[in-house]
Amino acid sequence: MSDELLHMLPKCGCCGKLISPDERSVKFICPRCGEAVIWRSEKCRMFVRHYTCARCGFVGP
């Protein structure tokens, strides 16, 4: 994978892992601030790991 492509991949808000395009991840807007986009990897979703909004610090399940 090229460095340019790696730089464009989103990171999981739980574990920080890069999320590949073929992964069954989810992205959503922060429920508190309504501005930040949060990504969660398939594995973190499955294990219901907590995520943190980088903008406002909200922690969710």
CHARMM internal coordinates of N, CA and C (Angstrom, degrees):
IC EDIT
DIST 1 N 1 CA 1.4451
DIST 1 CA 1 C 1.5254
ANGL 1 N 1 CA 1 C 108.64
DIST 1 C 2 N 1.3042
ANGL 1 CA 1 C 2 N 116.84
DIHE 1 N 1 CA 1 C 2 N 137.14
DIST 2 N 2 CA 1.4526
ANGL 1 C 2 N 2 CA 120.51
DIHE 1 CA 1 C 2 N 2 CA -177.56
DIST 2 CA 2 C 1.5281
ANGL 2 N 2 CA 2 C 110.50
DIHE 1 C 2 N 2 CA 2 C -74.57
DIST 2 C 3 N 1.3357
ANGL 2 CA 2 C 3 N 115.46
DIHE 2 N 2 CA 2 C 3 N 157.10
DIST 3 N 3 CA 1.4603
ANGL 2 C 3 N 3 CA 120.37
DIHE 2 CA 2 C 3 N 3 CA 178.60
DIST 3 CA 3 C 1.5203
ANGL 3 N 3 CA 3 C 111.27
DIHE 2 C 3 N 3 CA 3 C -61.80
DIST 3 C 4 N 1.3260
ANGL 3 CA 3 C 4 N 116.62
DIHE 3 N 3 CA 3 C 4 N -35.30
DIST 4 N 4 CA 1.4651
ANGL 3 C 4 N 4 CA 120.59
DIHE 3 CA 3 C 4 N 4 CA 179.70
DIST 4 CA 4 C 1.5212
ANGL 4 N 4 CA 4 C 110.77
DIHE 3 C 4 N 4 CA 4 C -64.35
DIST 4 C 5 N 1.3254
ANGL 4 CA 4 C 5 N 117.53
DIHE 4 N 4 CA 4 C 5 N -42.67
DIST 5 N 5 CA 1.4568
ANGL 4 C 5 N 5 CA 121.39
DIHE 4 CA 4 C 5 N 5 CA 179.32
DIST 5 CA 5 C 1.5198
ANGL 5 N 5 CA 5 C 110.86
DIHE 4 C 5 N 5 CA 5 C -67.59
DIST 5 C 6 N 1.3311
ANGL 5 CA 5 C 6 N 117.66
DIHE 5 N 5 CA 5 C 6 N -41.50
DIST 6 N 6 CA 1.4567
ANGL 5 C 6 N 6 CA 121.06
DIHE 5 CA 5 C 6 N 6 CA 178.58
DIST 6 CA 6 C 1.5204
ANGL 6 N 6 CA 6 C 111.21
DIHE 5 C 6 N 6 CA 6 C -61.28
DIST 6 C 7 N 1.3209
ANGL 6 CA 6 C 7 N 116.31
DIHE 6 N 6 CA 6 C 7 N -36.33
DIST 7 N 7 CA 1.4626
ANGL 6 C 7 N 7 CA 121.19
DIHE 6 CA 6 C 7 N 7 CA -179.36
DIST 7 CA 7 C 1.5287
ANGL 7 N 7 CA 7 C 111.54
DIHE 6 C 7 N 7 CA 7 C -68.11
DIST 7 C 8 N 1.3297
ANGL 7 CA 7 C 8 N 117.37
DIHE 7 N 7 CA 7 C 8 N -24.51
DIST 8 N 8 CA 1.4607
ANGL 7 C 8 N 8 CA 121.89
DIHE 7 CA 7 C 8 N 8 CA -177.40
DIST 8 CA 8 C 1.5312
ANGL 8 N 8 CA 8 C 113.00
DIHE 7 C 8 N 8 CA 8 C -89.71
DIST 8 C 9 N 1.3358
ANGL 8 CA 8 C 9 N 118.53
DIHE 8 N 8 CA 8 C 9 N -16.81
DIST 9 N 9 CA 1.4615
ANGL 8 C 9 N 9 CA 121.18
DIHE 8 CA 8 C 9 N 9 CA -177.78
DIST 9 CA 9 C 1.5322
ANGL 9 N 9 CA 9 C 110.61
DIHE 8 C 9 N 9 CA 9 C -70.70
DIST 9 C 10 N 1.3324
ANGL 9 CA 9 C 10 N 117.28
DIHE 9 N 9 CA 9 C 10 N 138.99
DIST 10 N 10 CA 1.4665
ANGL 9 C 10 N 10 CA 119.71
DIHE 9 CA 9 C 10 N 10 CA 177.91
DIST 10 CA 10 C 1.5229
ANGL 10 N 10 CA 10 C 111.06
DIHE 9 C 10 N 10 CA 10 C -73.67
DIST 10 C 11 N 1.3327
ANGL 10 CA 10 C 11 N 115.92
DIHE 10 N 10 CA 10 C 11 N 160.13
DIST 11 N 11 CA 1.4602
ANGL 10 C 11 N 11 CA 121.82
DIHE 10 CA 10 C 11 N 11 CA 176.87
DIST 11 CA 11 C 1.5177
ANGL 11 N 11 CA 11 C 109.15
DIHE 10 C 11 N 11 CA 11 C -111.40
DIST 11 C 12 N 1.3107
ANGL 11 CA 11 C 12 N 115.49
DIHE 11 N 11 CA 11 C 12 N 145.59
DIST 12 N 12 CA 1.4540
ANGL 11 C 12 N 12 CA 121.98
DIHE 11 CA 11 C 12 N 12 CA 177.13
DIST 12 CA 12 C 1.5355
ANGL 12 N 12 CA 12 C 109.04
DIHE 11 C 12 N 12 CA 12 C -66.72
DIST 12 C 13 N 1.3290
ANGL 12 CA 12 C 13 N 117.08
DIHE 12 N 12 CA 12 C 13 N 134.74
DIST 13 N 13 CA 1.4606
ANGL 12 C 13 N 13 CA 122.25
DIHE 12 CA 12 C 13 N 13 CA 178.97
DIST 13 CA 13 C 1.5203
ANGL 13 N 13 CA 13 C 112.89
DIHE 12 C 13 N 13 CA 13 C -74.43
DIST 13 C 14 N 1.3305
ANGL 13 CA 13 C 14 N 117.21
DIHE 13 N 13 CA 13 C 14 N -7.31
DIST 14 N 14 CA 1.4591
ANGL 13 C 14 N 14 CA 121.27
DIHE 13 CA 13 C 14 N 14 CA 179.05
DIST 14 CA 14 C 1.5272
ANGL 14 N 14 CA 14 C 111.39
DIHE 13 C 14 N 14 CA 14 C -98.08
DIST 14 C 15 N 1.3329
ANGL 14 CA 14 C 15 N 115.74
DIHE 14 N 14 CA 14 C 15 N -57.54
DIST 15 N 15 CA 1.4652
ANGL 14 C 15 N 15 CA 120.74
DIHE 14 CA 14 C 15 N 15 CA -172.94
DIST 15 CA 15 C 1.5217
ANGL 15 N 15 CA 15 C 113.77
DIHE 14 C 15 N 15 CA 15 C -105.20
DIST 15 C 16 N 1.3351
ANGL 15 CA 15 C 16 N 117.90
DIHE 15 N 15 CA 15 C 16 N -13.41
DIST 16 N 16 CA 1.4629
ANGL 15 C 16 N 16 CA 121.36
DIHE 15 CA 15 C 16 N 16 CA 179.93
DIST 16 CA 16 C 1.5165
ANGL 16 N 16 CA 16 C 114.59
DIHE 15 C 16 N 16 CA 16 C 81.58
DIST 16 C 17 N 1.3264
ANGL 16 CA 16 C 17 N 117.55
DIHE 16 N 16 CA 16 C 17 N 2.84
DIST 17 N 17 CA 1.4635
ANGL 16 C 17 N 17 CA 122.20
DIHE 16 CA 16 C 17 N 17 CA 179.54
DIST 17 CA 17 C 1.5257
ANGL 17 N 17 CA 17 C 110.58
DIHE 16 C 17 N 17 CA 17 C -69.97
DIST 17 C 18 N 1.3398
ANGL 17 CA 17 C 18 N 116.57
DIHE 17 N 17 CA 17 C 18 N 143.00
DIST 18 N 18 CA 1.4615
ANGL 17 C 18 N 18 CA 120.41
DIHE 17 CA 17 C 18 N 18 CA 174.02
DIST 18 CA 18 C 1.5229
ANGL 18 N 18 CA 18 C 108.79
DIHE 17 C 18 N 18 CA 18 C -66.97
DIST 18 C 19 N 1.3190
ANGL 18 CA 18 C 19 N 116.56
DIHE 18 N 18 CA 18 C 19 N 138.86
DIST 19 N 19 CA 1.4604
ANGL 18 C 19 N 19 CA 121.93
DIHE 18 CA 18 C 19 N 19 CA -177.95
DIST 19 CA 19 C 1.5249
ANGL 19 N 19 CA 19 C 108.85
DIHE 18 C 19 N 19 CA 19 C -102.98
DIST 19 C 20 N 1.3191
ANGL 19 CA 19 C 20 N 115.99
DIHE 19 N 19 CA 19 C 20 N 120.54
DIST 20 N 20 CA 1.4644
ANGL 19 C 20 N 20 CA 120.65
DIHE 19 CA 19 C 20 N 20 CA -179.28
DIST 20 CA 20 C 1.5273
ANGL 20 N 20 CA 20 C 109.90
DIHE 19 C 20 N 20 CA 20 C -79.03
DIST 20 C 21 N 1.3324
ANGL 20 CA 20 C 21 N 116.86
DIHE 20 N 20 CA 20 C 21 N 155.71
DIST 21 N 21 CA 1.4715
ANGL 20 C 21 N 21 CA 120.65
DIHE 20 CA 20 C 21 N 21 CA -178.00
DIST 21 CA 21 C 1.5290
ANGL 21 N 21 CA 21 C 114.58
DIHE 20 C 21 N 21 CA 21 C -61.60
DIST 21 C 22 N 1.3271
ANGL 21 CA 21 C 22 N 117.92
DIHE 21 N 21 CA 21 C 22 N -25.04
DIST 22 N 22 CA 1.4655
ANGL 21 C 22 N 22 CA 119.74
DIHE 21 CA 21 C 22 N 22 CA -178.35
DIST 22 CA 22 C 1.5279
ANGL 22 N 22 CA 22 C 113.51
DIHE 21 C 22 N 22 CA 22 C -91.99
DIST 22 C 23 N 1.3147
ANGL 22 CA 22 C 23 N 117.83
DIHE 22 N 22 CA 22 C 23 N 0.72
DIST 23 N 23 CA 1.4646
ANGL 22 C 23 N 23 CA 121.71
DIHE 22 CA 22 C 23 N 23 CA -179.94
DIST 23 CA 23 C 1.5210
ANGL 23 N 23 CA 23 C 110.16
DIHE 22 C 23 N 23 CA 23 C -79.54
DIST 23 C 24 N 1.3172
ANGL 23 CA 23 C 24 N 116.14
DIHE 23 N 23 CA 23 C 24 N 148.52
DIST 24 N 24 CA 1.4668
ANGL 23 C 24 N 24 CA 121.51
DIHE 23 CA 23 C 24 N 24 CA 178.97
DIST 24 CA 24 C 1.5268
ANGL 24 N 24 CA 24 C 109.57
DIHE 23 C 24 N 24 CA 24 C -87.26
DIST 24 C 25 N 1.3040
ANGL 24 CA 24 C 25 N 115.25
DIHE 24 N 24 CA 24 C 25 N 67.98
DIST 25 N 25 CA 1.4618
ANGL 24 C 25 N 25 CA 121.96
DIHE 24 CA 24 C 25 N 25 CA -179.33
DIST 25 CA 25 C 1.5282
ANGL 25 N 25 CA 25 C 109.46
DIHE 24 C 25 N 25 CA 25 C -96.14
DIST 25 C 26 N 1.3188
ANGL 25 CA 25 C 26 N 114.87
DIHE 25 N 25 CA 25 C 26 N 178.78
DIST 26 N 26 CA 1.4602
ANGL 25 C 26 N 26 CA 119.93
DIHE 25 CA 25 C 26 N 26 CA 178.10
DIST 26 CA 26 C 1.5255
ANGL 26 N 26 CA 26 C 108.31
DIHE 25 C 26 N 26 CA 26 C -138.34
DIST 26 C 27 N 1.3387
ANGL 26 CA 26 C 27 N 115.59
DIHE 26 N 26 CA 26 C 27 N 146.57
DIST 27 N 27 CA 1.4570
ANGL 26 C 27 N 27 CA 120.13
DIHE 26 CA 26 C 27 N 27 CA 173.15
DIST 27 CA 27 C 1.5136
ANGL 27 N 27 CA 27 C 107.82
DIHE 26 C 27 N 27 CA 27 C -128.56
DIST 27 C 28 N 1.3319
ANGL 27 CA 27 C 28 N 115.36
DIHE 27 N 27 CA 27 C 28 N 143.90
DIST 28 N 28 CA 1.4566
ANGL 27 C 28 N 28 CA 120.27
DIHE 27 CA 27 C 28 N 28 CA -178.80
DIST 28 CA 28 C 1.5198
ANGL 28 N 28 CA 28 C 108.97
DIHE 27 C 28 N 28 CA 28 C -155.05
DIST 28 C 29 N 1.3072
ANGL 28 CA 28 C 29 N 115.88
DIHE 28 N 28 CA 28 C 29 N 164.65
DIST 29 N 29 CA 1.4598
ANGL 28 C 29 N 29 CA 122.49
DIHE 28 CA 28 C 29 N 29 CA 178.22
DIST 29 CA 29 C 1.5316
ANGL 29 N 29 CA 29 C 108.38
DIHE 28 C 29 N 29 CA 29 C -84.24
DIST 29 C 30 N 1.3168
ANGL 29 CA 29 C 30 N 116.59
DIHE 29 N 29 CA 29 C 30 N 142.31
DIST 30 N 30 CA 1.4653
ANGL 29 C 30 N 30 CA 121.36
DIHE 29 CA 29 C 30 N 30 CA 179.63
DIST 30 CA 30 C 1.5281
ANGL 30 N 30 CA 30 C 110.19
DIHE 29 C 30 N 30 CA 30 C -55.87
DIST 30 C 31 N 1.3356
ANGL 30 CA 30 C 31 N 117.30
DIHE 30 N 30 CA 30 C 31 N 129.83
DIST 31 N 31 CA 1.4591
ANGL 30 C 31 N 31 CA 119.89
DIHE 30 CA 30 C 31 N 31 CA -178.89
DIST 31 CA 31 C 1.5302
ANGL 31 N 31 CA 31 C 113.59
DIHE 30 C 31 N 31 CA 31 C -68.78
DIST 31 C 32 N 1.3320
ANGL 31 CA 31 C 32 N 118.33
DIHE 31 N 31 CA 31 C 32 N -20.09
DIST 32 N 32 CA 1.4575
ANGL 31 C 32 N 32 CA 119.85
DIHE 31 CA 31 C 32 N 32 CA -179.49
DIST 32 CA 32 C 1.5349
ANGL 32 N 32 CA 32 C 112.29
DIHE 31 C 32 N 32 CA 32 C -89.30
DIST 32 C 33 N 1.3274
ANGL 32 CA 32 C 33 N 117.15
DIHE 32 N 32 CA 32 C 33 N -58.80
DIST 33 N 33 CA 1.4699
ANGL 32 C 33 N 33 CA 119.50
DIHE 32 CA 32 C 33 N 33 CA -174.25
DIST 33 CA 33 C 1.5221
ANGL 33 N 33 CA 33 C 112.59
DIHE 32 C 33 N 33 CA 33 C -87.79
DIST 33 C 34 N 1.3346
ANGL 33 CA 33 C 34 N 117.51
DIHE 33 N 33 CA 33 C 34 N -22.41
DIST 34 N 34 CA 1.4540
ANGL 33 C 34 N 34 CA 120.95
DIHE 33 CA 33 C 34 N 34 CA 178.28
DIST 34 CA 34 C 1.5191
ANGL 34 N 34 CA 34 C 114.31
DIHE 33 C 34 N 34 CA 34 C 69.18
DIST 34 C 35 N 1.3331
ANGL 34 CA 34 C 35 N 118.18
DIHE 34 N 34 CA 34 C 35 N 13.42
DIST 35 N 35 CA 1.4577
ANGL 34 C 35 N 35 CA 121.38
DIHE 34 CA 34 C 35 N 35 CA -176.66
DIST 35 CA 35 C 1.5278
ANGL 35 N 35 CA 35 C 113.76
DIHE 34 C 35 N 35 CA 35 C -118.22
DIST 35 C 36 N 1.3065
ANGL 35 CA 35 C 36 N 117.56
DIHE 35 N 35 CA 35 C 36 N -40.69
DIST 36 N 36 CA 1.4669
ANGL 35 C 36 N 36 CA 121.48
DIHE 35 CA 35 C 36 N 36 CA -175.42
DIST 36 CA 36 C 1.5257
ANGL 36 N 36 CA 36 C 111.09
DIHE 35 C 36 N 36 CA 36 C -81.91
DIST 36 C 37 N 1.3158
ANGL 36 CA 36 C 37 N 115.70
DIHE 36 N 36 CA 36 C 37 N 144.17
DIST 37 N 37 CA 1.4614
ANGL 36 C 37 N 37 CA 121.81
DIHE 36 CA 36 C 37 N 37 CA 174.15
DIST 37 CA 37 C 1.5228
ANGL 37 N 37 CA 37 C 107.42
DIHE 36 C 37 N 37 CA 37 C -94.64
DIST 37 C 38 N 1.3121
ANGL 37 CA 37 C 38 N 116.02
DIHE 37 N 37 CA 37 C 38 N 128.74
DIST 38 N 38 CA 1.4655
ANGL 37 C 38 N 38 CA 122.10
DIHE 37 CA 37 C 38 N 38 CA -179.68
DIST 38 CA 38 C 1.5174
ANGL 38 N 38 CA 38 C 108.45
DIHE 37 C 38 N 38 CA 38 C -113.55
DIST 38 C 39 N 1.3189
ANGL 38 CA 38 C 39 N 116.22
DIHE 38 N 38 CA 38 C 39 N 132.37
DIST 39 N 39 CA 1.4618
ANGL 38 C 39 N 39 CA 122.76
DIHE 38 CA 38 C 39 N 39 CA 176.90
DIST 39 CA 39 C 1.5197
ANGL 39 N 39 CA 39 C 108.03
DIHE 38 C 39 N 39 CA 39 C -110.02
DIST 39 C 40 N 1.3335
ANGL 39 CA 39 C 40 N 116.27
DIHE 39 N 39 CA 39 C 40 N 142.50
DIST 40 N 40 CA 1.4708
ANGL 39 C 40 N 40 CA 121.53
DIHE 39 CA 39 C 40 N 40 CA 174.04
DIST 40 CA 40 C 1.5216
ANGL 40 N 40 CA 40 C 108.73
DIHE 39 C 40 N 40 CA 40 C -130.96
DIST 40 C 41 N 1.3153
ANGL 40 CA 40 C 41 N 115.70
DIHE 40 N 40 CA 40 C 41 N 131.82
DIST 41 N 41 CA 1.4626
ANGL 40 C 41 N 41 CA 120.85
DIHE 40 CA 40 C 41 N 41 CA 179.62
DIST 41 CA 41 C 1.5259
ANGL 41 N 41 CA 41 C 109.96
DIHE 40 C 41 N 41 CA 41 C -72.71
DIST 41 C 42 N 1.3009
ANGL 41 CA 41 C 42 N 114.38
DIHE 41 N 41 CA 41 C 42 N 162.14
DIST 42 N 42 CA 1.4658
ANGL 41 C 42 N 42 CA 120.50
DIHE 41 CA 41 C 42 N 42 CA 178.94
DIST 42 CA 42 C 1.5258
ANGL 42 N 42 CA 42 C 111.13
DIHE 41 C 42 N 42 CA 42 C -58.10
DIST 42 C 43 N 1.3172
ANGL 42 CA 42 C 43 N 116.92
DIHE 42 N 42 CA 42 C 43 N -42.98
DIST 43 N 43 CA 1.4644
ANGL 42 C 43 N 43 CA 121.58
DIHE 42 CA 42 C 43 N 43 CA -177.87
DIST 43 CA 43 C 1.5327
ANGL 43 N 43 CA 43 C 111.56
DIHE 42 C 43 N 43 CA 43 C -66.50
DIST 43 C 44 N 1.3362
ANGL 43 CA 43 C 44 N 117.10
DIHE 43 N 43 CA 43 C 44 N -43.84
DIST 44 N 44 CA 1.4667
ANGL 43 C 44 N 44 CA 120.24
DIHE 43 CA 43 C 44 N 44 CA 179.94
DIST 44 CA 44 C 1.5265
ANGL 44 N 44 CA 44 C 111.00
DIHE 43 C 44 N 44 CA 44 C -66.67
DIST 44 C 45 N 1.3219
ANGL 44 CA 44 C 45 N 117.03
DIHE 44 N 44 CA 44 C 45 N -35.44
DIST 45 N 45 CA 1.4656
ANGL 44 C 45 N 45 CA 120.39
DIHE 44 CA 44 C 45 N 45 CA 175.17
DIST 45 CA 45 C 1.5192
ANGL 45 N 45 CA 45 C 110.18
DIHE 44 C 45 N 45 CA 45 C -63.57
DIST 45 C 46 N 1.3326
ANGL 45 CA 45 C 46 N 116.30
DIHE 45 N 45 CA 45 C 46 N -44.92
DIST 46 N 46 CA 1.4609
ANGL 45 C 46 N 46 CA 121.29
DIHE 45 CA 45 C 46 N 46 CA -177.37
DIST 46 CA 46 C 1.5316
ANGL 46 N 46 CA 46 C 111.22
DIHE 45 C 46 N 46 CA 46 C -62.10
DIST 46 C 47 N 1.3333
ANGL 46 CA 46 C 47 N 117.24
DIHE 46 N 46 CA 46 C 47 N -38.82
DIST 47 N 47 CA 1.4580
ANGL 46 C 47 N 47 CA 121.54
DIHE 46 CA 46 C 47 N 47 CA -177.92
DIST 47 CA 47 C 1.5393
ANGL 47 N 47 CA 47 C 112.64
DIHE 46 C 47 N 47 CA 47 C -94.00
DIST 47 C 48 N 1.3313
ANGL 47 CA 47 C 48 N 117.61
DIHE 47 N 47 CA 47 C 48 N 6.78
DIST 48 N 48 CA 1.4658
ANGL 47 C 48 N 48 CA 125.12
DIHE 47 CA 47 C 48 N 48 CA 177.70
DIST 48 CA 48 C 1.5398
ANGL 48 N 48 CA 48 C 110.87
DIHE 47 C 48 N 48 CA 48 C 50.54
DIST 48 C 49 N 1.3272
ANGL 48 CA 48 C 49 N 114.87
DIHE 48 N 48 CA 48 C 49 N 48.72
DIST 49 N 49 CA 1.4655
ANGL 48 C 49 N 49 CA 119.93
DIHE 48 CA 48 C 49 N 49 CA 177.76
DIST 49 CA 49 C 1.5218
ANGL 49 N 49 CA 49 C 109.76
DIHE 48 C 49 N 49 CA 49 C -78.60
DIST 49 C 50 N 1.3147
ANGL 49 CA 49 C 50 N 116.27
DIHE 49 N 49 CA 49 C 50 N 148.89
DIST 50 N 50 CA 1.4541
ANGL 49 C 50 N 50 CA 121.58
DIHE 49 CA 49 C 50 N 50 CA -178.61
DIST 50 CA 50 C 1.5209
ANGL 50 N 50 CA 50 C 111.44
DIHE 49 C 50 N 50 CA 50 C -73.85
DIST 50 C 51 N 1.3196
ANGL 50 CA 50 C 51 N 115.88
DIHE 50 N 50 CA 50 C 51 N 145.99
DIST 51 N 51 CA 1.4660
ANGL 50 C 51 N 51 CA 122.54
DIHE 50 CA 50 C 51 N 51 CA 175.89
DIST 51 CA 51 C 1.5196
ANGL 51 N 51 CA 51 C 108.22
DIHE 50 C 51 N 51 CA 51 C -117.11
DIST 51 C 52 N 1.3310
ANGL 51 CA 51 C 52 N 116.27
DIHE 51 N 51 CA 51 C 52 N 159.90
DIST 52 N 52 CA 1.4529
ANGL 51 C 52 N 52 CA 121.97
DIHE 51 CA 51 C 52 N 52 CA 178.49
DIST 52 CA 52 C 1.5215
ANGL 52 N 52 CA 52 C 109.29
DIHE 51 C 52 N 52 CA 52 C -128.73
DIST 52 C 53 N 1.3201
ANGL 52 CA 52 C 53 N 116.45
DIHE 52 N 52 CA 52 C 53 N 132.02
DIST 53 N 53 CA 1.4606
ANGL 52 C 53 N 53 CA 121.17
DIHE 52 CA 52 C 53 N 53 CA 176.34
DIST 53 CA 53 C 1.5216
ANGL 53 N 53 CA 53 C 108.07
DIHE 52 C 53 N 53 CA 53 C -74.51
DIST 53 C 54 N 1.3186
ANGL 53 CA 53 C 54 N 116.73
DIHE 53 N 53 CA 53 C 54 N 127.30
DIST 54 N 54 CA 1.4594
ANGL 53 C 54 N 54 CA 121.47
DIHE 53 CA 53 C 54 N 54 CA -178.76
DIST 54 CA 54 C 1.5345
ANGL 54 N 54 CA 54 C 111.46
DIHE 53 C 54 N 54 CA 54 C -70.64
DIST 54 C 55 N 1.3088
ANGL 54 CA 54 C 55 N 117.14
DIHE 54 N 54 CA 54 C 55 N -21.20
DIST 55 N 55 CA 1.4738
ANGL 54 C 55 N 55 CA 121.03
DIHE 54 CA 54 C 55 N 55 CA -177.15
DIST 55 CA 55 C 1.5246
ANGL 55 N 55 CA 55 C 112.91
DIHE 54 C 55 N 55 CA 55 C -86.32
DIST 55 C 56 N 1.3404
ANGL 55 CA 55 C 56 N 116.97
DIHE 55 N 55 CA 55 C 56 N -50.54
DIST 56 N 56 CA 1.4752
ANGL 55 C 56 N 56 CA 119.35
DIHE 55 CA 55 C 56 N 56 CA -173.61
DIST 56 CA 56 C 1.5256
ANGL 56 N 56 CA 56 C 113.79
DIHE 55 C 56 N 56 CA 56 C -113.36
DIST 56 C 57 N 1.3413
ANGL 56 CA 56 C 57 N 117.76
DIHE 56 N 56 CA 56 C 57 N -8.29
DIST 57 N 57 CA 1.4687
ANGL 56 C 57 N 57 CA 120.37
DIHE 56 CA 56 C 57 N 57 CA 178.59
DIST 57 CA 57 C 1.5200
ANGL 57 N 57 CA 57 C 115.11
DIHE 56 C 57 N 57 CA 57 C 85.09
DIST 57 C 58 N 1.3343
ANGL 57 CA 57 C 58 N 117.26
DIHE 57 N 57 CA 57 C 58 N 3.32
DIST 58 N 58 CA 1.4628
ANGL 57 C 58 N 58 CA 120.89
DIHE 57 CA 57 C 58 N 58 CA 178.43
DIST 58 CA 58 C 1.5247
ANGL 58 N 58 CA 58 C 110.25
DIHE 57 C 58 N 58 CA 58 C -56.92
DIST 58 C 59 N 1.3308
ANGL 58 CA 58 C 59 N 116.86
DIHE 58 N 58 CA 58 C 59 N 135.75
DIST 59 N 59 CA 1.4652
ANGL 58 C 59 N 59 CA 121.76
DIHE 58 CA 58 C 59 N 59 CA 177.60
DIST 59 CA 59 C 1.5164
ANGL 59 N 59 CA 59 C 107.42
DIHE 58 C 59 N 59 CA 59 C -114.78
DIST 59 C 60 N 1.3150
ANGL 59 CA 59 C 60 N 115.75
DIHE 59 N 59 CA 59 C 60 N 128.42
DIST 60 N 60 CA 1.4515
ANGL 59 C 60 N 60 CA 120.20
DIHE 59 CA 59 C 60 N 60 CA -178.36
DIST 60 CA 60 C 1.5192
ANGL 60 N 60 CA 60 C 111.63
DIHE 59 C 60 N 60 CA 60 C -132.43
DIST 60 C 61 N 1.3121
ANGL 60 CA 60 C 61 N 114.79
DIHE 60 N 60 CA 60 C 61 N 163.38
DIST 61 N 61 CA 1.4708
ANGL 60 C 61 N 61 CA 120.23
DIHE 60 CA 60 C 61 N 61 CA 178.85
DIST 61 CA 61 C 1.5123
ANGL 61 N 61 CA 61 C 113.16
DIHE 60 C 61 N 61 CA 61 C -76.53
END
COOR INIT
IC SEED 1 N 1 CA 1 C
IC BUILD
